[in-house]
């Protein structure tokens, strides 16, 4: 009889590990479903960021390049967004569980969720800065001649140190990811509860909460994303720091906030895609939590 508590602890540990693995798996499958569909939208936004062009100009440029070039560079974002959702949801669930168990103060659940989002954002920046670096080099049309393939890009980056090579713009990435994750996870729960309180189905509540929770973070960190894209788009001139690159970007956009948000008109589509991602993830989570025998 004395061994029963240890058995219970082992079962709880196994259940916790299984739950964490399931969160990572759900996040990965969710992120992979939308990547190929939304890639042209993201590429259009990226073109506006690095070339300071209008939507019409960016779309015309992509049409001129043709369908094969449209999906040039799709592999890094496919990997990035699948890994992003895997780590985003998996790590958040893990950190949230750890914080909940270790915290003695009665913090509100949305505060704990936001804190877990901060920790998640740091890990995301460590993992995804090299991937985003390669992606921005691939998508910059000015690199087509000098860096025609992924192999050429990797060769050049391997010859540089980490700070100017793969981890170019790491600090802005940390700021962007921690702020974005904290806002998204901190707001998602309260919005979901408010929508569901109106009697709407859970899938509608998830879609709405994901969309609305991602809007503030998406629009707030967009200038940082523009800075990252411009810092990472070329191999030359990597000696410039964040402040110097920001001054160049600010002057290049004629010191205009509207110019700084060039490409931001398509961010509503990104928010909607986050709503879909949230709905799919929550649906998988509810489906697993539903007792057997209940359809």
ZITA-V873927 format. One record per residue. N is the residue number from 0. PSI is psi in whole degrees, 0 to 359 (none if undefined). Layout:
{{N | PSI} {N | PSI}}
This chain:
{{0 | 331} {1 | 342} {2 | 353} {3 | 315} {4 | 320} {5 | 321} {6 | 320} {7 | 320} {8 | 319} {9 | 318} {10 | 321} {11 | 322} {12 | 315} {13 | 318} {14 | 322} {15 | 318} {16 | 320} {17 | 319} {18 | 319} {19 | 317} {20 | 318} {21 | 322} {22 | 318} {23 | 316} {24 | 315} {25 | 318} {26 | 318} {27 | 314} {28 | 325} {29 | 314} {30 | 329} {31 | 339} {32 | 329} {33 | 352} {34 | 308} {35 | 328} {36 | 321} {37 | 357} {38 | 316} {39 | 325} {40 | 312} {41 | 324} {42 | 324} {43 | 317} {44 | 317} {45 | 319} {46 | 321} {47 | 324} {48 | 314} {49 | 341} {50 | 358} {51 | 47} {52 | 165} {53 | 171} {54 | 315} {55 | 319} {56 | 319} {57 | 317} {58 | 318} {59 | 321} {60 | 318} {61 | 323} {62 | 319} {63 | 325} {64 | 335} {65 | 167} {66 | 317} {67 | 319} {68 | 338} {69 | 321} {70 | 16} {71 | 127} {72 | 11} {73 | 333} {74 | 312} {75 | 313} {76 | 330} {77 | 314} {78 | 317} {79 | 312} {80 | 329} {81 | 313} {82 | 325} {83 | 310} {84 | 325} {85 | 309} {86 | 322} {87 | 306} {88 | 320} {89 | 311} {90 | 323} {91 | 315} {92 | 320} {93 | 310} {94 | 321} {95 | 319} {96 | 317} {97 | 316} {98 | 320} {99 | 319} {100 | 326} {101 | 339} {102 | 129} {103 | 341} {104 | 150} {105 | 70} {106 | 146} {107 | 153} {108 | 323} {109 | 332} {110 | 316} {111 | 321} {112 | 322} {113 | 320} {114 | 319} {115 | 326} {116 | 324} {117 | 312} {118 | 321} {119 | 320} {120 | 325} {121 | 313} {122 | 320} {123 | 316} {124 | 320} {125 | 319} {126 | 319} {127 | 348} {128 | 314} {129 | 322} {130 | 317} {131 | 329} {132 | 312} {133 | 319} {134 | 315} {135 | 327} {136 | 322} {137 | 321} {138 | 345} {139 | 114} {140 | 339} {141 | 349} {142 | 1} {143 | 322} {144 | 314} {145 | 323} {146 | 74} {147 | 336} {148 | 167} {149 | 324} {150 | 319} {151 | 319} {152 | 313} {153 | 323} {154 | 315} {155 | 318} {156 | 325} {157 | 338} {158 | 358} {159 | 162} {160 | 165} {161 | 320} {162 | 322} {163 | 350} {164 | 257} {165 | 327} {166 | 31} {167 | 133} {168 | 33} {169 | 316} {170 | 311} {171 | 327} {172 | 319} {173 | 314} {174 | 314} {175 | 313} {176 | 320} {177 | 316} {178 | 315} {179 | 316} {180 | 319} {181 | 316} {182 | 316} {183 | 308} {184 | 329} {185 | 329} {186 | 336} {187 | 314} {188 | 307} {189 | 321} {190 | 318} {191 | 314} {192 | 320} {193 | 320} {194 | 317} {195 | 333} {196 | 342} {197 | 2} {198 | 12} {199 | 154} {200 | 154} {201 | 322} {202 | 325} {203 | 320} {204 | 320} {205 | 315} {206 | 315} {207 | 314} {208 | 320} {209 | 319} {210 | 310} {211 | 323} {212 | 330} {213 | 340} {214 | 307} {215 | 316} {216 | 319} {217 | 313} {218 | 329} {219 | 321} {220 | 1} {221 | 317} {222 | 327} {223 | 321} {224 | 321} {225 | 319} {226 | 315} {227 | 314} {228 | 320} {229 | 331} {230 | 330} {231 | 355} {232 | 343} {233 | 155} {234 | 330} {235 | 150} {236 | 25} {237 | 357} {238 | 344} {239 | 139} {240 | 185} {241 | 315} {242 | 316} {243 | 317} {244 | 324} {245 | 320} {246 | 318} {247 | 317} {248 | 315} {249 | 318} {250 | 321} {251 | 333} {252 | 18} {253 | 33} {254 | 38} {255 | 128} {256 | 323} {257 | 319} {258 | 326} {259 | 331} {260 | 21} {261 | 125} {262 | 351} {263 | 344} {264 | 337} {265 | 0} {266 | 338} {267 | 323} {268 | 324} {269 | 321} {270 | 319} {271 | 320} {272 | 326} {273 | 327} {274 | 317} {275 | 317} {276 | 315} {277 | 318} {278 | 317} {279 | 316} {280 | 313} {281 | 324} {282 | 316} {283 | 322} {284 | 317} {285 | 322} {286 | 321} {287 | 325} {288 | 345} {289 | 132} {290 | 146} {291 | 142} {292 | 351} {293 | 124} {294 | none}}
